[in-house]
Structure formats: structure tokens, C-alpha cells
Amino acid sequence: MSIPHLKTELPGPKARAMIARDAEVISPSYPRDYPFVMSHGRGTEVWDVDGNRFLDFAAGIAVCATGHAHPQVVAAVKAAADDFLHISSDYWHENMTALGERLAAVAPMAEPAMSFLCQSGTEAVEGALKLARYVTKRPRFIGFLGGFHGRTMGSLSFTSSKYTQQLGFAPTMPGVTHVPYPNAYRPLFAGDDQGKAVLDYIRMLFERSVPASEVAAVLVEPLQGEGGYLVPPPGFLAGLRALCDEHGILLIFDEVQSGVGRTGRMFACEHAGVSPDIMTLAKGLGSGLPIGAVVARKSLMSQWKRGAHGNTYGGNPIACAAANATLDLVRGGLIDNAATVGAHFMQRLHELKRDYPCIGEVRGQGLMIGMELIESDADRTPARSLCDDVVTRAFHNGLLLLSCGVSTVRFMPPLTTSIAEVDEAMEMLRTSLHQALRGTL
């Protein structure tokens, strides 16, 4: 396949120079997968500093919900910047209050909602954990293996998608018990209903080692992200909701990656029709500007007293302006586009699966899709090196991708992505998979 939009070898000379400069002054802890050095982007297209054009199906790890430099978001940011750049959350301003109103209007709770604004997903998770402890007066939590909730100490105690994230940082916050996330493709329990099996496992813990009366909350991703883009089986989230209600436990949905239209609904939990008590948001909420939110039932968050929780940059006017514009765009058509284009994308990936037995499963919702690669269909051994190779070769063919889980290629393009762009990306993906299997480039 000819790639007319790649003008230099990769990385090109300007990119190599930038990477060399960066190595001298920036922490090596960032998990950079391949040498892409960005110059600018528009929609789903991005260009590197050497003028090479790519399709971005990583979207800044599902952050650029409205695509790169959406004119409506850019205009909102510029207008807010003309007024003022910052006023601490000790005061009020229009963009912050308006964002709270928008979040209350779309919140999937069964009662009115309130929000606490912050800068990132991990900070939103920290706030949710603090709120749960504050209102329940309970010390323990339940989390899920494969989950990713952030890298600060509280959220890190739940993060278990890769051991490297906790390696060297123990002890983290005490009181967290991990249970398996239901996975029908790789079942850990006997029987067809892995969701019921996980719920039974939690009940067993309540009987033997984790007193339910001490559990403040269950923290779960309604579509697990870093763990492999796992869609929970039907009835699991509803069963979890019922279990929490039975024991007076709060249910926290981490929608940092799956929320704000990503799955073809405003929030992934809406596919199951299940309401959380608390929800965390970030990533796509600001279309690239750093913002997070804890959204909770008003009856819970209103219990926080003055000074119980706060921050300096929460409700930053520039970030709030971007979030307001993002929510307007998502509600104004991008949710429907994610559902339509995502369905087409899934169909094309299933067609590819028929041609390549190394594709074990295609799964997802909307434009949050995973393609798990395996060594053989007989035992479903994860194809770790093949997954890494496909992601790297895709870069060299003009397509930006990331992996998740053990051997899953994930697709999370902007919600503005068109069917034509999906079809173009599929050609790049097919070529990359073909090359990886044959060891050629």
C-alpha cells in the first residue's frame, strides 16, 4: 500500500532532534510507544513536525472527543481567555456554574446531582473516594482486577491493569480488596454467566473476610478500559447495583474514559440502565484541556462541609469553557455519530477477523472498541508481541493506535470521525497486521 501522506522516514529528522532534546530534560516515566512528535491536528488528522500526516485513532487516550482543534471549542477557549485566565474556586464565575448545570442535566443518577470540578481523572477518583468515606463513615472499598483509576496514591491502590503501575510504590492506601472483572472471553469461573459468578465471589468475601458493613463503596468501570476494553455481561452492573443497595454500599462508576459520548451514549452505564451514586469524569470532558469532575447524588455531595474538599484550579474558566462547548457538541450530534460510525467500524473489524484467525475477539460500544489478538484459537493464548508489533507498524503506515489489556489493540478515535476515515484506517490496519504476521515492513 502506498502511503502518500508520509513524506519522510519515521521518525523524521526534526522528530529525532526533538526526541533527543526531550530525553535530557523530561522524566523517562512516560510510556511512549513510538516516536510520534506532533505539530498540529484537525479533526481526526494529525501531522508531525516533519510534515507527515496520520489518522489519530488514539485521540490523546480518548481525550480529544471533538477532534483536534474543533473550531467551536477553540472559539470558547479564546473568548474565555480574553476575559480572565484564572480565579480560584473560592469564588464564582459563569463558566463554572454553567458547567455544573450541564453536568446536572445529563447525570445518570436517579435524583438531582452536584459536581466537584478538578483537573484530571485521578483527582476525580480521589474526590469520589473521599466523598464515599465521608458520608458512609466506612473504611473499606471493592475494586476490580484490570481496572485503571489513576496514579496518585488513593486511585493507585485500585489500579491493577499492569503491575508496573504499582511497582515500587507500596504501600498504597489500605482497605482496598480486588475482585475479578467478568470476562466471558477469558472466564475465570465455571459456568456461562461470569457476571453472576463475580457477584457470588463478592458475596463470599462478605461472608469470610470483608465485612459488608465496613465497605464504603464499590469502584468499577462500566466498560473496563486499560484492562482490555471489556464490556460487562448483561445483568452484571444491575446485579452490582442491587448488591450495593442490599448492604448500604455506594456504587461509583469510573467513566473517565468511557463517558461523554464515547460509547454512543452519554455514559457507558446507560447501556445497562444502571445509575451510580457517584461518577468520575475527565479525558473527553474538555476536548484536550485538563479538567475532571466528581458527579454525585445531591443528597451525598451536599453533606460535604465548607473546606471538606477543595483545590486551587478546580473550575478553571478556560477548562470550563472547553467543557461547556464539548458537552454542547456531544449532545448536539456527536453521540449519534459515535454510535453510527462505531457500528460500521465494528462490522469492518468483524470482516477482518474472518480473514485473520489471530483476531480472537472484537468487542466494544460506540467508538470504544478493542481487538484482542491471540496465538491460536485453541487455547486463546494472548499474542503480546504481535499486538505490540501491530501498533508499531500502524504508526509506520500512518495510523496512531494504542494497546490495552494483555494483547488488545484499542480504537478510540474522536467522536467526529467519519465512516470514510474508518475505512481509510482499516486499510492501514490490514496492512499493518499483514506485515506483522510476516515480519515485513
C-alpha positions as CSV (number, residue, x, y, z in Angstrom):
1,M,0.0,0.0,0.0
2,S,1.4,3.4,-1.0
3,I,1.3,6.0,1.8
4,P,1.3,9.4,0.0
5,H,0.9,11.4,3.2
6,L,4.2,10.1,4.7
7,K,6.9,12.3,3.4
8,T,10.0,11.1,5.4
9,E,11.3,8.1,7.2
10,L,9.8,7.7,10.6
11,P,10.9,9.4,12.8
12,G,12.0,12.2,10.5
13,P,15.0,14.5,11.2
14,K,13.0,17.1,13.1
15,A,11.3,14.5,15.2
16,R,14.6,12.8,16.0
17,A,16.0,16.1,17.1
18,M,13.0,16.9,19.4
19,I,13.2,13.4,20.9
20,A,16.9,13.9,21.7
21,R,16.2,17.3,23.4
22,D,13.4,15.8,25.4
23,A,15.5,12.9,26.7
24,E,17.7,15.4,28.5
25,V,15.0,17.3,30.4
26,I,11.8,15.3,30.7
27,S,11.1,12.3,33.0
28,P,11.6,8.9,31.4
29,S,8.5,7.6,33.2
30,Y,6.1,8.5,30.3
31,P,5.2,5.2,28.5
32,R,5.8,6.4,24.9
33,D,5.1,3.6,22.5
34,Y,6.6,5.0,19.2
35,P,8.3,8.2,18.1
36,F,5.5,10.5,17.1
37,V,6.2,14.2,17.5
38,M,3.1,16.3,16.9
39,S,3.0,19.6,15.0
40,H,-0.8,20.2,14.6
41,G,-4.1,18.5,14.1
42,R,-7.6,19.0,12.7
43,G,-10.4,16.6,13.5
44,T,-9.1,13.0,13.2
45,E,-6.0,14.1,11.2
46,V,-2.6,15.0,12.8
47,W,0.7,16.0,11.3
48,D,4.2,15.5,12.8
49,V,7.0,18.1,12.8
50,D,8.3,16.7,9.5
51,G,5.0,17.1,7.7
52,N,3.9,13.5,7.8
53,R,0.1,13.1,8.1
54,F,-1.6,10.4,10.3
55,L,-5.0,9.4,11.3
56,D,-5.3,9.6,15.1
57,F,-7.3,6.7,16.4
58,A,-5.9,7.2,19.9
59,A,-7.2,10.7,20.4
60,G,-4.8,11.5,23.2
61,I,-6.1,8.4,25.1
62,A,-9.8,9.2,24.4
63,V,-9.3,12.8,25.4
64,C,-9.9,14.7,22.1
65,A,-13.7,13.8,22.0
66,T,-14.5,16.6,19.5
67,G,-11.4,16.0,17.4
68,H,-8.3,18.1,17.3
69,A,-8.8,21.9,17.4
70,H,-12.6,21.9,16.9
71,P,-13.5,25.4,15.9
72,Q,-16.3,25.7,18.5
73,V,-14.1,24.6,21.3
74,V,-11.2,26.8,20.2
75,A,-13.6,29.8,20.0
76,A,-14.9,29.1,23.5
77,V,-11.4,28.9,24.9
78,K,-10.3,32.1,23.2
79,A,-13.4,34.0,24.4
80,A,-12.8,32.8,28.0
81,A,-9.1,33.7,27.8
82,D,-10.0,37.3,26.7
83,D,-11.9,37.7,30.0
84,F,-9.6,36.2,32.6
85,L,-7.3,33.1,32.9
86,H,-7.9,32.1,36.5
87,I,-9.9,32.8,39.6
88,S,-9.6,30.3,42.4
89,S,-12.6,28.0,43.3
90,D,-13.1,30.2,46.3
91,Y,-15.2,32.4,44.1
92,W,-17.8,32.2,41.4
93,H,-17.9,32.6,37.6
94,E,-20.3,31.9,34.7
95,N,-18.4,29.1,33.0
96,M,-18.1,27.1,36.2
97,T,-21.7,27.4,37.2
98,A,-22.9,26.7,33.6
99,L,-20.8,23.5,33.6
100,G,-22.3,22.4,36.8
101,E,-25.8,22.9,35.3
102,R,-24.9,21.0,32.2
103,L,-23.5,18.1,34.2
104,A,-26.6,18.0,36.4
105,A,-28.8,17.9,33.3
106,V,-27.0,14.8,31.8
107,A,-26.1,13.0,35.0
108,P,-27.4,9.4,35.1
109,M,-28.3,9.5,38.7
110,A,-31.9,8.7,39.9
111,E,-32.1,12.1,41.7
112,P,-30.6,15.6,41.3
113,A,-26.8,15.8,41.0
114,M,-24.0,18.1,42.1
115,S,-20.4,18.3,40.8
116,F,-17.0,18.9,42.2
117,L,-14.5,20.1,39.5
118,C,-10.8,19.3,39.3
119,Q,-8.1,18.8,36.8
120,S,-7.8,15.1,36.0
121,G,-9.2,11.6,36.2
122,T,-7.1,10.5,39.1
123,E,-8.1,13.6,41.1
124,A,-11.7,12.9,40.3
125,V,-11.3,9.4,41.7
126,E,-9.6,10.7,44.8
127,G,-12.5,13.0,45.4
128,A,-15.0,10.2,44.9
129,L,-13.2,8.0,47.4
130,K,-13.1,10.9,49.9
131,L,-16.8,11.6,49.5
132,A,-17.7,7.9,49.9
133,R,-15.7,7.6,53.2
134,Y,-17.0,11.0,54.4
135,V,-20.7,10.1,54.0
136,T,-20.7,6.4,54.9
137,K,-18.0,6.6,57.7
138,R,-16.8,3.3,56.4
139,P,-13.1,2.5,55.7
140,R,-13.1,-0.3,53.0
141,F,-13.6,-0.5,49.2
142,I,-14.0,-3.1,46.5
143,G,-12.1,-2.6,43.2
144,F,-11.6,-4.8,40.1
145,L,-8.6,-6.5,38.6
146,G,-7.7,-5.0,35.3
147,G,-9.0,-1.6,36.4
148,F,-7.2,1.7,35.8
149,H,-8.2,4.6,38.0
150,G,-5.1,6.8,38.1
151,R,-1.6,7.1,39.6
152,T,-2.0,9.2,42.7
153,M,-1.9,7.1,46.0
154,G,-5.6,6.7,46.6
155,S,-6.5,5.9,43.0
156,L,-3.3,3.8,42.5
157,S,-4.5,1.4,45.2
158,F,-7.3,0.4,42.8
159,T,-5.3,0.5,39.6
160,S,-4.4,-3.1,38.6
161,S,-4.2,-3.2,34.8
162,K,-0.4,-3.6,34.9
163,Y,1.8,-4.4,37.9
164,T,4.3,-1.8,36.7
165,Q,1.9,1.0,37.9
166,Q,2.2,-0.1,41.5
167,L,5.8,-1.5,41.4
168,G,8.0,0.5,43.8
169,F,5.2,2.5,45.4
170,A,3.9,0.2,48.1
171,P,2.2,0.6,50.5
172,T,-0.7,2.3,48.8
173,M,-4.0,3.3,50.5
174,P,-5.1,0.4,52.7
175,G,-8.6,-1.1,52.7
176,V,-9.0,-2.0,49.0
177,T,-9.9,-5.5,48.0
178,H,-9.7,-6.5,44.3
179,V,-12.1,-8.9,42.6
180,P,-12.1,-10.2,39.0
181,Y,-13.9,-8.2,36.3
182,P,-16.2,-10.5,34.4
183,N,-14.8,-11.6,31.1
184,A,-16.8,-14.1,29.0
185,Y,-13.9,-14.5,26.5
186,R,-11.4,-15.4,29.3
187,P,-13.6,-16.8,32.0
188,L,-12.1,-17.3,35.5
189,F,-15.1,-19.1,36.9
190,A,-17.1,-22.2,35.8
191,G,-20.4,-21.6,34.0
192,D,-21.7,-19.3,31.3
193,D,-22.7,-16.3,33.5
194,Q,-19.4,-14.7,34.5
195,G,-21.2,-11.7,35.9
196,K,-23.2,-13.8,38.3
197,A,-20.0,-15.7,39.3
198,V,-18.2,-12.4,40.2
199,L,-21.2,-11.2,42.2
200,D,-21.2,-14.6,44.1
201,Y,-17.5,-14.2,44.7
202,I,-18.1,-10.8,46.3
203,R,-20.8,-12.3,48.5
204,M,-18.4,-14.9,49.6
205,L,-15.9,-12.2,50.5
206,F,-18.6,-10.5,52.6
207,E,-19.1,-13.7,54.5
208,R,-15.5,-14.6,55.1
209,S,-13.0,-11.7,55.0
210,V,-14.5,-8.3,54.1
211,P,-17.4,-7.3,56.3
212,A,-20.0,-5.6,54.1
213,S,-20.9,-3.2,56.9
214,E,-17.3,-1.8,56.6
215,V,-17.4,-1.3,52.8
216,A,-17.9,2.4,51.8
217,A,-18.1,1.9,48.0
218,V,-17.5,-0.4,45.0
219,L,-15.5,1.4,42.3
220,V,-15.9,0.0,38.8
221,E,-15.6,0.9,35.2
222,P,-18.9,0.2,33.4
223,L,-16.7,-0.6,30.4
224,Q,-13.3,-1.6,31.5
225,G,-10.6,0.4,29.7
226,E,-7.0,-0.3,30.3
227,G,-7.8,-3.9,31.3
228,G,-8.8,-4.7,27.7
229,Y,-11.9,-2.8,26.6
230,L,-14.1,-5.3,28.3
231,V,-17.9,-5.0,28.0
232,P,-19.5,-6.4,31.1
233,P,-22.1,-9.2,30.6
234,P,-25.8,-8.3,30.7
235,G,-27.1,-8.0,34.2
236,F,-23.8,-7.6,35.9
237,L,-24.0,-3.8,36.6
238,A,-27.6,-4.2,37.7
239,G,-26.6,-7.1,40.0
240,L,-23.8,-4.9,41.4
241,R,-26.3,-2.1,42.0
242,A,-28.6,-4.5,43.9
243,L,-25.8,-5.9,45.9
244,C,-24.7,-2.4,47.0
245,D,-28.2,-1.4,47.9
246,E,-28.6,-4.5,50.0
247,H,-25.6,-3.6,52.1
248,G,-25.8,0.2,52.1
249,I,-22.7,0.4,49.9
250,L,-22.2,3.3,47.4
251,L,-21.7,2.4,43.7
252,I,-19.0,4.6,42.0
253,F,-18.8,4.4,38.2
254,D,-15.4,5.5,36.8
255,E,-16.5,7.0,33.4
256,V,-13.2,8.8,32.9
257,Q,-12.5,7.0,29.6
258,S,-16.0,5.7,28.7
259,G,-18.0,8.8,29.4
260,V,-19.0,11.9,27.4
261,G,-20.4,10.1,24.4
262,R,-17.6,7.7,23.8
263,T,-19.8,4.6,23.7
264,G,-22.6,6.0,21.7
265,R,-24.4,7.0,24.9
266,M,-23.6,10.0,27.1
267,F,-22.3,7.5,29.7
268,A,-21.5,3.8,29.3
269,C,-23.6,2.9,32.3
270,E,-26.7,4.0,30.3
271,H,-26.3,0.9,28.1
272,A,-27.2,-1.2,31.2
273,G,-29.8,1.3,32.5
274,V,-28.0,1.4,35.9
275,S,-27.5,4.6,38.0
276,P,-24.4,5.2,40.1
277,D,-24.3,7.1,43.4
278,I,-21.1,8.8,42.3
279,M,-19.4,9.1,38.9
280,T,-16.0,10.3,37.9
281,L,-15.3,12.1,34.6
282,A,-12.2,13.6,32.8
283,K,-10.5,12.8,29.5
284,G,-13.1,13.7,26.8
285,L,-14.9,16.2,29.0
286,G,-12.6,19.1,28.0
287,S,-11.6,18.1,24.4
288,G,-8.0,18.3,25.5
289,L,-8.0,20.9,28.2
290,P,-7.2,19.4,31.7
291,I,-10.5,19.0,33.6
292,G,-12.1,16.4,35.7
293,A,-15.3,16.1,37.7
294,V,-16.8,14.2,40.6
295,V,-20.6,14.0,39.9
296,A,-22.7,12.6,42.8
297,R,-26.2,12.4,44.0
298,K,-27.0,15.8,45.6
299,S,-28.1,14.1,48.8
300,L,-24.5,12.8,49.2
301,M,-22.4,15.8,48.0
302,S,-24.4,18.3,49.9
303,Q,-23.2,16.6,53.1
304,W,-19.6,18.0,52.5
305,K,-19.0,20.9,54.8
306,R,-17.1,24.0,53.9
307,G,-13.5,23.1,53.4
308,A,-14.0,19.3,53.5
309,H,-12.6,19.1,50.0
310,G,-11.2,21.7,47.6
311,N,-8.5,22.7,45.1
312,T,-6.9,25.7,43.6
313,Y,-7.5,25.1,39.9
314,G,-10.9,23.4,40.0
315,G,-13.4,25.2,37.8
316,N,-10.7,27.0,35.8
317,P,-12.6,29.3,33.4
318,I,-10.6,28.2,30.3
319,A,-11.1,24.5,31.0
320,C,-14.8,25.0,31.9
321,A,-15.4,26.9,28.7
322,A,-13.9,24.0,26.7
323,A,-16.0,21.5,28.7
324,N,-19.2,23.5,28.1
325,A,-18.5,23.6,24.3
326,T,-17.7,19.9,24.3
327,L,-20.9,18.9,26.0
328,D,-22.9,21.1,23.6
329,L,-21.2,19.4,20.7
330,V,-21.6,15.9,22.1
331,R,-25.3,16.4,22.9
332,G,-25.8,18.1,19.5
333,G,-24.9,15.1,17.4
334,L,-21.6,13.5,18.3
335,I,-23.2,10.8,20.4
336,D,-25.3,9.7,17.4
337,N,-22.2,9.8,15.2
338,A,-20.2,7.7,17.7
339,A,-23.0,5.1,17.6
340,T,-23.3,5.1,13.8
341,V,-19.7,5.2,12.9
342,G,-18.9,2.7,15.8
343,A,-21.3,0.2,14.4
344,H,-19.7,0.5,10.9
345,F,-16.3,0.2,12.5
346,M,-17.3,-3.0,14.4
347,Q,-18.6,-4.5,11.2
348,R,-15.4,-3.8,9.3
349,L,-13.4,-5.3,12.2
350,H,-15.5,-8.5,12.2
351,E,-14.9,-8.8,8.4
352,L,-11.1,-8.5,9.2
353,K,-11.5,-11.2,11.9
354,R,-12.8,-13.6,9.3
355,D,-9.6,-13.2,7.3
356,Y,-7.2,-13.3,10.3
357,P,-7.6,-16.1,12.9
358,C,-5.2,-14.3,15.1
359,I,-8.1,-11.9,15.9
360,G,-9.7,-13.6,18.9
361,E,-12.5,-11.2,19.7
362,V,-13.8,-7.8,18.6
363,R,-15.7,-6.0,21.4
364,G,-16.8,-2.6,22.5
365,Q,-19.5,0.1,22.3
366,G,-19.7,3.1,20.1
367,L,-16.1,4.4,19.4
368,M,-14.6,2.5,22.3
369,I,-13.5,-0.8,20.6
370,G,-11.0,-3.5,21.3
371,M,-9.5,-6.1,19.0
372,E,-7.9,-8.9,21.0
373,L,-5.0,-10.8,19.3
374,I,-4.2,-14.4,20.1
375,E,-1.6,-17.0,19.2
376,S,-4.2,-19.7,18.4
377,D,-8.0,-20.1,18.8
378,A,-7.5,-23.4,20.5
379,D,-6.3,-22.0,23.8
380,R,-6.6,-18.3,23.2
381,T,-3.0,-17.6,24.3
382,P,-2.6,-13.8,24.2
383,A,-0.4,-12.6,21.3
384,R,1.6,-10.0,23.3
385,S,4.4,-9.4,20.8
386,L,2.0,-9.4,17.8
387,C,-0.1,-6.7,19.5
388,D,2.9,-4.5,20.1
389,D,4.1,-5.1,16.6
390,V,0.8,-4.2,15.0
391,V,0.7,-0.9,17.0
392,T,4.2,0.0,15.9
393,R,3.7,-0.9,12.3
394,A,0.4,1.0,12.2
395,F,2.4,4.1,13.1
396,H,4.8,3.5,10.2
397,N,1.7,3.2,8.0
398,G,0.2,6.5,9.1
399,L,-2.2,5.3,11.9
400,L,-1.9,6.2,15.6
401,L,-3.0,3.4,17.9
402,L,-2.5,2.2,21.4
403,S,-3.0,-1.2,23.1
404,C,-4.7,-2.2,26.3
405,G,-5.1,-5.4,28.4
406,V,-2.6,-8.2,27.6
407,S,-2.9,-8.2,23.8
408,T,-5.7,-5.9,22.7
409,V,-5.4,-3.2,20.1
410,R,-7.8,-0.4,21.1
411,F,-9.6,2.1,18.9
412,M,-10.8,5.4,20.4
413,P,-10.8,8.0,17.6
414,P,-12.5,11.3,18.0
415,L,-16.3,11.2,18.1
416,T,-16.3,13.3,14.9
417,T,-14.6,10.5,13.0
418,S,-16.3,9.7,9.7
419,I,-17.1,6.4,8.0
420,A,-14.6,7.3,5.3
421,E,-11.9,7.8,7.9
422,V,-12.7,4.5,9.4
423,D,-12.4,2.8,6.0
424,E,-9.1,4.5,5.4
425,A,-7.8,3.4,8.8
426,M,-9.0,-0.2,8.1
427,E,-6.7,-0.3,5.1
428,M,-3.8,0.8,7.2
429,L,-4.7,-1.7,9.9
430,R,-5.0,-4.6,7.5
431,T,-1.6,-3.8,6.0
432,S,0.0,-3.5,9.5
433,L,-1.5,-6.8,10.6
434,H,-0.3,-8.5,7.4
435,Q,3.2,-7.1,7.8
436,A,3.4,-8.1,11.5
437,L,2.4,-11.6,10.8
438,R,5.0,-11.9,8.0
439,G,7.7,-9.9,9.7
440,T,8.0,-7.4,6.9
441,L,7.7,-3.6,6.7
